[in-house]
Every structure is written in C-alpha cells, then in structure tokens.
Amino acid sequence: LNFFVASSRSTPCASSALAAEWVDVLTIAIERSTSSAELVGAAAGAAAAAADPSQIRRRGVMTKKGKQRTFVLTDHALCWYATAQAEAEGTVRGHFPVQGCSVASHDATSFDVTLPTGVRYTLQCDDTATSVAWQQALERAISAANRSLQPNRVFGMPLADVYERVRAKGRLRDGDGLPIVVDTIAYLDTDERVRTEGLFRVSGNQAEIAALKARYDRGDDVRLVDAAAAAGGADGGIVDSNRVPVANPHVVAGLLKLWLRELPTPLLEYENYDAFIGIAKAKADDEFAQYRAIVDRLPAENFALLKEILYLARAVADRADTNKMTPDNLAIVIGPNLLQAENQDMLAQAKDAQSVTEIFKKWIEQPELIVGPREAAVSRAGGHGRAITLGDVGAGG
C-alpha cells in the first residue's frame, strides 16, 4: 500500500491498486521530464545515424503501448518516432540510452526492455523472428555501450560479462574472484564481524554505500578497512589511497546486497523460479536432492557465488545468539535478492514470499546439501572462510 519516490519517505495510499496507479503515473511523468537538451541530443544523434547507415544497428516498426512507432537502434540509444516522416524530420517521440539496460522475452512476439531505473518497456513485433532479431540487436548494442561508456562497471551488469571483463584486465582476486565479491565476503567473514547485531538486516549508511559503489564501478583497487581501526592507528599508519575506511559491517553487507539486487538476471535465474517454488510447496522427502539438481545446472560463476553467500550466511546464523540473525531472519532479507520471478506482480510476489523464505532458511541451515562442502582456508581478511574461486567449482558448469 506504499510507494517510494527516490530516497524520500514512504507515501501511503488507500489501496494497493491505487498505489500501483500512482507508480505508473509517476513513472510516465519521470520519463517525460527528460530535459530539452537531452531530446535535442537524441534527435541529433538519430539524424546523424540516418545520414550514416553504419551507425544504425536496426530500424523497424514495433508497437509500444498499443501504438505503432518507428524505432531506430544506434550504438548507444533506442529512439522512436510517431511516423516514418517524423523520423526523416528528426522529431524524436522518445528515447533512452541502452547502457545498463536488459532485454528479456515477454512472449512469442514481444519482449521487455528494462532500464537501470527499473522502468520497463514492452515492445510488440509482427512475428517471432522479428522479435528475436530485435532482442539480439539490442543485446549486442547494450553490451557494446556498457563496455565503451563504463568499461569497469560491475553494478547492474550480467554476471558473466563482469567476469569476462575483469578477467581480461587481469584484475581477478585470489585466483578467480571478482573484487566486489572477494572484498565484501572477506571483510564480513570474520568471527568479530559476523557477530554484528542485525547484519544484513540493518541498513548501512547510504552515502557510504553509494561512494563504494562508484569506486568499484570506476575500477578502483579498493581495500576495505574499519574506520575506527584506521583512525586509531591500528593499521600501522599505512598510507594507501586504495584503502577505504567503512563505518561498520552494515555498510559492506548493504553493498553486497545492492550488487546482488542489481544483477540484470538474479543469481538463481528467472527460468528456475517456478521449479524452486514448486519444490518448496511440495515438501517431498527428496526436497534437497531436487534443489541440488537445479543448482548443479547453474553457470559456474553463479554456482561459486551462491556457495560463498550460503556459507557466509551460515557463519552469521551460527552467531545468532549475539547478532539476532537466525536462518529465518537471514532468509527474509537475502532470499529475494537471489531468487525472483520475471514480470511478477506485487500480489504474486507476496503470495510466494513465504516459500522463498523457507527455501533459503533450509539452504542456510544445511548449505552442504545444496552446494557441497566448503573447503577450510583462511581468507585474505583473516577470517575463517575462503574467498570465492571458480577453480573450486565441481558442479554448475
């Protein structure tokens, strides 16, 4: 019954339907508030592309919100026009940069384009072949734009793409680990920090989280350290511009949750959602074996990351007497970041919420039945866990 505008306070409505209506109205208003300078720039870019066919990835007619529009996809934007004549005149009806967007099939002849802001467009084609061709063209344009405009970006990017780019730059940590994952898990997975009350439930300072996100997206070689220890000289007075003091573990936990939440495709992948929920509701004797059969089919990167998250959550749950974070509490705050349905409305999400919690409660209690044993090793931060490495993956290929 509530909706949020930016970081403002919650705004209550009389009903969930009214709240949803306000969200739609505000979304449209936000889209239409694009400055005239941006529109002129988009129009100029589209006109230049029309003059130079090599800049156009695809052009054609699709239906948007029940109305046919002429669409032009360039290297960095998708523009649409009311008519072909409007295109020739450079009169842009609307546009958005493709950087950071994601594409997913909606049905046989339509697909969804989701912007980094969460705004989603459903575009209808005449047939399946045209829909597939548009999706492929958009995926190539998105990938190219992401690489060229933010070559080091790790938030809001497909997991496989992040691995590919970080590996190509020789910046993997501790073998095959992503810096954002290795750093946050190694920082949190110490006997002292997993005892932090409300870890993963209490929100960290949003300004600190945003600053850390920006540094990782720039490709900085970040090293997370305790602000109190650094201020007190516990670090020996080391001067290192890459060392970033953080106020408390909640900031780092919030950063990790944000990264997981912004993955274009959730860690357990949309296509597996119904199967996982079905298993949870059936409560069969071989429930864990059924879960494991699906988890084993995940891409290697997803499997390795899931393993680290589950064992970190288990370490936190083992200290529930001090941190108040039981497996059930952890499942509530972590589960929705890992398992989501595609194009699911709020009512359906609420209906499945208990099943999602039950799944992750059981997984956190017995991670070895889902991802196998965790090899004992000392992490880079001196904790009792180990950093994520794909070389350890014996399944999920």
Buried (B, 14 or more C-beta within 10 A) or exposed (E): BEBEEEEEEEEEBEEBEEBBEBBEEEBEEEBEEBEEEEBEBBBEBBBEBBEEEEBBBBBBBBBBEEEEBBBBBBBBBBBBBBBEEBBEEBBBBBBBBBBBBBBBBBEEBBBBBBBBEEBBBBBBBEEEEBBBBBBEBBBBBBBBBBBEEBEBBBBBBBBEBBBBBBEEEEEBBBEBBBBBBBBBBBBBBBEEBBBBEBBBBBEBBEEBBEBBBEBBBEBBBBBBBBBEEBEEEEBEEEEEEEBBBBEBBBBBBBBBBBBBBBBBBBBBBBEBBEBBBEBBEEEEEEBBEBBBEBBBBBBBBBBBBBBBBBBBBBBBBBBBEEBBBBBBBBBBBBBBBBBBBBEBEEEEEEEBEEBBBBBBBBBBBEBEBBBBEBEEEEBBBEBEBBBBBBEBBEBBE
